Amino acid sequence: MTDRQGDFARLSDFVARVDLRGIVAQECHAVRHSGAAPERAAVSLGTAFSFRPGAVDYRFTLTCQAFEASNELVAELSVVLLTSFTFEGDEAGEPVYEAFGANVAVMTAYPYLRQHIHDLASRIGLVNFTLGLLKQPNNAQGFSIVATGPAST
């Protein structure tokens, strides 16, 4: 068995023992800088985790800057989401918690992050501003804007 297979086996064992305890939006922020319709967005996702006996928590911070064609900043949006997972049995260790966060917890949290960004965008007049699906080619996260409508008046 290679290390990669062993890592996958440990992660699979942990996934089988985990339950989602809760998801809470800790912080939401949106600022509109101009009335222009955005043409592109720069999106980043930060992750931190902490663990205690029988539980592991993840803090996801999604930030989004929307730009018009001339690269002028149109809006800034951010959401901080906390997810809490409980598990039965022995502690899995930091490498497993990190792998779980990067491969499972983020996929659990992303629909909530995406919806919060969409709601914030609507509130500041960015009509139809929607982040695309979370993609992880070569273990990297990628984002796209699916649709951007004109600014509402």
Secondary structure, DSSP 8 states (H G I E B T S, - for coil): --HHHHHHHHHHHHHHHEEEEEEEEEEEEEEE--SS--SEEEEEEEEEEEEETTEEEEEEEEEEEEE-TT--EEEEEEEEEEEEEEE-SS---HHHHHHHIIIIIHHHHHHHHHHHHHHHHHHTTBTT-EE---B-GGG--B--EEE---B--
